[in-house]
Amino acid sequence: MKPVITIEYCPKCHWLLRSAYIAQELLTTFENELKGVTLQPSEVSGDFHISIDGKEIFNRKTYGGFPEIKELKQVVRDIVSPGKSLGHADTKPHHQSSL
């Protein structure tokens, strides 16, 4: 069964547009590997979490900010389709950070 990604965002912080952009990027990159991406308003101010089938893969507070889309795609790829090439998004940054 194909996984579902959930992006939980703070509506009071006006992070819907950021969430929609991330959803678009993930759906475009993983169109054959994902069942869907759900946007879910958080009831807790300042929350921004991304999970795959209920397992959290990103937390803005733990990470200290928002992820670069390239890094997020690599994390998602490693879970949903480990053999998939991401093209230029597979190159390592000069300073490697982990989500």
Contact map, one row per residue, 1 for C-alpha under 8 A:
111000000000000000000000000000000000000000000000000000000000000000000000000000000000000000000000000
111100000000000000000000000000001110000000000000000000000000000000000000000000000000000000000000000
111110000000000000000000000000001111000000000000000110000000000000000000000000010000000000000000000
011111000000000000000000000000000111110000000000000110000000000000000000000000000000000000000000000
001111100000000000000000000000000101110000000000011110000000000000000000000000000000000000000000000
000111110000000000000000000000000000111100000000111111000000000000000000000000000000000000000000000
000011111000000000100010000000000000111100000001111000000000000000000000000000000000000000000000000
000001111100000000000000000000000000001111000011110000000000000000000000000000000000000000000000000
000000111110001100100000000000000000001111000111100000000000000000000000000000000000000000000000000
000000011111111100000000000000000000000011111111000000000000000000000000000000000000000000000000000
000000001111111100000000000000000000000011001000000000000000000000000000000000000000000000000000000
000000000111111000000000000000000000000000001100000000000000000000000000000000000000000000000000000
000000000111111000000000000000000000000000001100000000000000000000000000000000000000000000000000000
000000000111111110000000000000000000000000000000000000000000000000000000000000000000000000000000000
000000001111111111100000000000000000000000000000000000000000000000000000000000000000000000000000000
000000001110011111110000000000000000000000000000000000000000000000000000000000000000000000000000000
000000000000011111111000000000000000000000000000000000000000000000000000000000000000000000000000000
000000000000001111111100000000000000000000000000000000000000000000000000000000000000000000000000000
000000101000001111111110000000000000001000000000000000000000000000000000000000000000000000000000000
000000000000000111111111000000000000001000000000000000000000000000000000000000000000000000000000000
000000000000000011111111100000000000000000000000000000000000000000000000000000000000000000000000000
000000000000000001111111110000000000000000000000000000000000000000001000000000000000000000000000000
000000100000000000111111111000000000111000000000000000000000000000000000000000000000000000000000000
000000000000000000011111111100000000000000000000000000000000000000000000000000000000000000000000000
000000000000000000001111111110000000000000000000000000000000000000001000000000000000000000000000000
000000000000000000000111111111100000100000000000000000000000000000000000100000000000000000000000000
000000000000000000000011111111100101100000000000000000000000000000000000000000000000000000000000000
000000000000000000000001111111100000000000000000000000000000000000000000000000000000000000000000000
000000000000000000000000111111100000000000000000000000000000000000000000100000000000000000000000000
000000000000000000000000011111111100000000000000000000000000000000000000000000000000000000000000000
000000000000000000000000011111111100000000000000000000000000000000000000000000000000000000000000000
000000000000000000000000000001111100000000000000000000000000000000000000000000000000000000000000000
011000000000000000000000000001111110000000000000000000000000000000000000000000011000000000000000000
011110000000000000000000001001111111100000000000000000000000000000000000000000010000000000000000000
011100000000000000000000000000001111100000000000000000000000000000000000000000000000000000000000000
001110000000000000000000001000000111110000000000000000000000000000000000000000000000000000000000000
000111100000000000000010011000000111111000000000000000000000000000000000000000000000000000000000000
000111100000000000000010000000000001111100000000000000000000000000000000000000000000000000000000000
000001111000000000110010000000000000111110000000000000000000000000000000000000000000000000000000000
000001111000000000000000000000000000011111000000000000000000000000000000000000000000000000000000000
000000011110000000000000000000000000001111100000000000000000000000000000000000000000000000000000000
000000011110000000000000000000000000000111111011000000000000000000000000000000000000000000000000000
000000000100000000000000000000000000000011111000000000000000000000000000000000000000000000000000000
000000000100000000000000000000000000000001111110000000000000000000000000000000000000000000000000000
000000000111100000000000000000000000000001111110000000000000000000000000000000000000000000000000000
000000001101100000000000000000000000000000011111000000000000000000000000000000000000000000000000000
000000011100000000000000000000000000000001011111100000000011100000000000000000000000000000000000000
000000111100000000000000000000000000000001000111110000000011100000000000000000000000000000000000000
000001111000000000000000000000000000000000000011111000011111000000000000000000000000000000000000000
000011110000000000000000000000000000000000000001111100011110000000000000000000000000000000000000000
000011100000000000000000000000000000000000000000111111111100000000000000000000000000000000000000000
001111000000000000000000000000000000000000000000011111111000000000000000000000000000000000000000000
001111000000000000000000000000000000000000000000001111100000000000000000000000000000000000000000000
000001000000000000000000000000000000000000000000001111110000000000000000000000000000000000000000000
000000000000000000000000000000000000000000000000001111111000000000000000000000000000000000000000000
000000000000000000000000000000000000000000000000111101111110000000000000000000000000000000000000000
000000000000000000000000000000000000000000000000111100111110000000000000001000000000000000000000001
000000000000000000000000000000000000000000000000111000011111001000000000000000000000000000000000001
000000000000000000000000000000000000000000000011110000011111111000000000000000000000000000000000000
000000000000000000000000000000000000000000000011100000000111111111100000000000000000000000000000000
000000000000000000000000000000000000000000000011000000000011111110000000000000000000000000000000000
000000000000000000000000000000000000000000000000000000000011111100000000000000000000000000000000000
000000000000000000000000000000000000000000000000000000000111111111100000000000000000000000000000001
000000000000000000000000000000000000000000000000000000000001111111000000000000000000000000000000000
000000000000000000000000000000000000000000000000000000000001101111100000000000000000000000000000000
000000000000000000000000000000000000000000000000000000000001001111110000000000000000000000000000000
000000000000000000000000000000000000000000000000000000000001001011111011000000000000000000000000001
000000000000000000000000000000000000000000000000000000000000000001111111000000000000000000000000000
000000000000000000000100100000000000000000000000000000000000000000111111100000000000000000000000000
000000000000000000000000000000000000000000000000000000000000000000011111110000000000000011000000000
000000000000000000000000000000000000000000000000000000000000000000111111111000000000000010000000011
000000000000000000000000000000000000000000000000000000000000000000111111111100000000000000000000001
000000000000000000000000010010000000000000000000000000000000000000001111111110000000010010000000000
000000000000000000000000000000000000000000000000000000000000000000000111111111000000010011000000000
000000000000000000000000000000000000000000000000000000001000000000000011111111100000000000000000001
000000000000000000000000000000000000000000000000000000000000000000000001111111111000000000000000000
000000000000000000000000000000000000000000000000000000000000000000000000111111111101000000000000000
000000000000000000000000000000000000000000000000000000000000000000000000011111111110000000000000000
000000000000000000000000000000000000000000000000000000000000000000000000001111111100000000000000000
001000000000000000000000000000001100000000000000000000000000000000000000000111111100000000000000000
000000000000000000000000000000001000000000000000000000000000000000000000000111111111000000000000000
000000000000000000000000000000000000000000000000000000000000000000000000000011111111000000000000000
000000000000000000000000000000000000000000000000000000000000000000000000000001001111100000000000000
000000000000000000000000000000000000000000000000000000000000000000000000000010001111110000000000000
000000000000000000000000000000000000000000000000000000000000000000000000000000000011111001000000000
000000000000000000000000000000000000000000000000000000000000000000000000110000000001111111000000000
000000000000000000000000000000000000000000000000000000000000000000000000000000000000111111100000000
000000000000000000000000000000000000000000000000000000000000000000000000000000000000011111100000000
000000000000000000000000000000000000000000000000000000000000000000000110110000000000011111100000000
000000000000000000000000000000000000000000000000000000000000000000000100010000000000111111110000000
000000000000000000000000000000000000000000000000000000000000000000000000000000000000001111111000000
000000000000000000000000000000000000000000000000000000000000000000000000000000000000000001111101000
000000000000000000000000000000000000000000000000000000000000000000000000000000000000000000111111000
000000000000000000000000000000000000000000000000000000000000000000000000000000000000000000011111000
000000000000000000000000000000000000000000000000000000000000000000000000000000000000000000001111100
000000000000000000000000000000000000000000000000000000000000000000000000000000000000000000011111110
000000000000000000000000000000000000000000000000000000000000000000000000000000000000000000000011111
000000000000000000000000000000000000000000000000000000000000000000000010000000000000000000000001111
000000000000000000000000000000000000000000000000000000001100001000100011001000000000000000000000111
